[in-house]
Amino acid sequence: MKRLTVHGDVWGDNVDREVVKVLRDGGIVMHPTETCYGLAVDIFNEDAVARLYALKEMSRRKPVSIIVYSIDDAARWGEVDEKARNLMTKFWPGPYTFIVKRGNLLPPFFNKGIEKVGLRNPSTPGILNVVKKLGHSVTTTSANLSGRPQAYDVEDFLTQLKGENLDIVPDLIVDAGFLGHNEPSAVYDVVDDVVIRGEIDLN
């Protein structure tokens, strides 16, 4: 488990390259966002996705969202209609996840059997640069064991892991220090017109 310390929202080319390499090799990367720390894996690597669920001790029936680089990138992975595009234009980049119908380019094993996908475009350029350099999306899910508190500091998550005797840990940690106690991203299901979490002004 390697840790790289960063200062600010831009991680730098050296960190970006290492994160991309770990992702391409099927690794799990713990990284900061504007809300809390998240866990990223390559959505096209089936083994990596399985390891992510095992690490979080989370049921495979629970879907995970993905990070997209832009609205046009979002349209690669989900069906972005006029309503969704207008919302993305208004709220992105930022702590908002929009659920749309899944696109055909997503691998069948990713969120298997679920006809929707959550798309997020965070306002932290570090992970966005990684997605751009990788060439496709990565998972975005909070760095915590299922049912446990979100991690606002790297040690928050490592403390959770210590008592579990897990064989799987993050392969790389991008450590930006304490992020502050922030609200999780708001989640809005565009298809069913329902707010799943948080608050969002739809007017």
C-alpha positions in Angstrom: 0.0 0.0 0.0 1.8 3.1 -1.3 0.9 6.6 -0.2 1.6 9.8 -2.2 1.1 13.1 -0.5 -0.4 16.0 -2.6 -1.1 19.6 -1.8 -4.0 21.3 -3.5 -6.5 20.0 -6.0 -4.0 19.5 -8.9 -1.8 16.4 -8.1 0.9 16.9 -10.8 2.0 14.8 -13.7 4.1 12.4 -11.6 1.2 11.5 -9.3 -1.2 11.4 -12.2 1.0 8.9 -14.1 1.3 6.6 -11.1 -2.4 6.6 -10.4 -3.1 5.8 -14.0 -0.6 3.0 -13.9 -2.1 1.5 -10.8 -5.6 1.7 -12.3 -4.5 0.0 -15.5 -2.8 -2.7 -13.5 -6.1 -3.5 -11.8 -5.4 -1.7 -8.6 -7.6 0.2 -6.1 -6.8 3.9 -5.6 -8.0 5.9 -2.6 -8.2 9.6 -3.5 -9.7 12.9 -2.3 -12.8 14.6 -3.8 -14.6 17.8 -2.8 -16.7 15.8 -0.3 -14.7 12.9 1.1 -12.2 10.3 0.1 -13.2 7.9 -2.6 -12.1 4.6 -4.1 -11.4 4.3 -7.8 -10.9 1.3 -10.0 -11.0 0.8 -13.8 -14.6 0.1 -14.7 -13.4 -2.2 -17.5 -11.4 -4.5 -15.2 -13.7 -7.1 -13.8 -11.3 -8.3 -11.2 -10.6 -4.8 -10.0 -14.4 -4.2 -9.6 -14.7 -7.4 -7.6 -11.8 -6.4 -5.4 -13.4 -3.1 -4.7 -16.6 -4.7 -3.5 -14.6 -7.1 -1.4 -12.6 -4.3 0.2 -15.8 -2.4 1.1 -17.5 -5.6 2.2 -20.4 -4.4 0.1 -23.1 -6.4 -1.7 -22.8 -6.7 -5.5 -26.5 -5.8 -5.7 -25.5 -2.3 -4.7 -24.5 -0.2 -7.7 -21.5 2.2 -7.7 -21.4 5.4 -9.7 -18.7 6.5 -12.1 -16.6 9.7 -12.6 -16.9 11.3 -16.0 -14.6 14.0 -17.4 -17.3 16.1 -19.0 -20.9 16.2 -20.1 -19.9 14.8 -23.5 -18.0 12.0 -21.7 -21.1 11.3 -19.6 -23.0 10.7 -22.8 -20.6 7.8 -23.6 -21.7 5.9 -20.6 -25.3 6.9 -20.1 -28.3 8.2 -22.0 -28.0 12.0 -21.4 -31.3 13.5 -22.6 -32.1 17.2 -22.7 -33.2 17.2 -19.0 -30.1 15.5 -17.8 -27.8 17.7 -19.9 -29.4 20.9 -18.6 -28.9 19.7 -15.0 -25.3 18.7 -15.7 -24.7 22.1 -17.3 -26.1 23.8 -14.2 -24.5 21.8 -11.5 -21.2 20.3 -12.9 -18.5 20.2 -11.9 -19.6 19.8 -8.4 -20.8 17.3 -5.7 -23.8 16.1 -7.7 -24.5 12.6 -9.1 -27.1 12.2 -11.8 -28.7 8.8 -12.4 -29.6 8.0 -16.0 -30.2 5.0 -18.2 -27.0 3.1 -18.7 -25.3 3.2 -22.0 -24.2 0.3 -24.2 -20.5 1.0 -23.8 -20.5 0.0 -20.1 -19.2 -3.6 -19.6 -21.9 -6.1 -18.8 -20.4 -7.1 -15.4 -20.4 -3.5 -14.2 -23.6 -3.0 -12.0 -24.8 -6.2 -13.6 -28.6 -6.4 -14.1 -29.1 -2.7 -13.2 -30.5 -0.6 -16.1 -29.2 2.8 -14.7 -25.9 4.3 -13.9 -24.9 7.2 -11.6 -22.6 9.8 -13.2 -20.5 12.3 -11.3 -18.2 15.1 -12.4 -16.5 16.4 -9.3 -14.9 19.8 -9.0 -11.5 18.4 -8.0 -9.3 18.4 -11.1 -6.9 15.7 -9.7 -9.2 12.7 -10.4 -10.6 14.3 -13.5 -7.1 14.6 -15.0 -6.6 10.9 -14.2 -9.9 9.9 -15.9 -8.8 11.9 -19.0 -5.4 10.3 -19.1 -6.8 6.8 -18.5 -9.2 7.3 -21.4 -12.4 6.2 -19.7 -14.3 6.4 -16.4 -13.4 5.0 -13.0 -15.7 4.1 -10.1 -16.6 6.7 -7.5 -17.6 5.3 -4.2 -16.8 6.5 -0.7 -13.8 5.2 1.1 -15.4 3.3 3.9 -16.6 -0.2 4.8 -20.2 -0.7 4.0 -22.4 0.9 6.6 -19.5 2.7 8.3 -18.8 6.5 8.2 -17.2 8.2 5.2 -13.5 9.0 5.4 -12.5 12.7 5.6 -8.9 11.8 6.4 -6.9 8.8 5.2 -6.5 7.5 8.7 -10.3 7.3 9.1 -10.5 4.5 6.5 -7.3 2.8 7.6 -8.7 2.6 11.1 -11.8 0.9 9.8 -9.6 -1.7 8.0 -7.4 -2.5 11.0 -10.1 -4.5 12.7 -11.2 -6.5 9.7 -8.2 -8.6 8.8 -8.9 -8.1 5.1 -6.6 -9.5 2.4 -7.5 -6.5 0.2 -6.3 -2.9 0.9 -6.0 0.1 -1.4 -2.9 -0.3 -3.7 -2.3 3.4 -3.8 -3.4 6.3 -1.5 -3.4 9.9 -2.7 -3.2 11.7 0.6 -4.4 15.3 0.6 -4.8 15.5 4.4 -8.0 16.3 6.2 -10.8 17.4 3.8 -13.2 18.8 6.3 -16.6 17.3 7.3 -18.5 17.8 4.1 -22.0 16.6 3.0 -21.9 13.7 0.6 -22.8 14.4 -3.0 -26.4 15.0 -3.8 -27.9 12.2 -5.9 -30.8 12.7 -8.3 -32.5 10.0 -10.4 -33.3 11.8 -13.7 -35.2 8.8 -15.0 -37.7 8.5 -12.1 -37.5 12.2 -11.1 -36.6 11.6 -7.5 -33.9 12.9 -5.2 -32.1 10.0 -3.6 -29.9 11.9 -1.3 -29.2 15.5 -0.3 -30.8 18.6 -1.7 -30.8 19.9 -5.2 -32.6 22.9 -6.7 -34.3 21.6 -9.8 -35.9 24.9 -10.8 
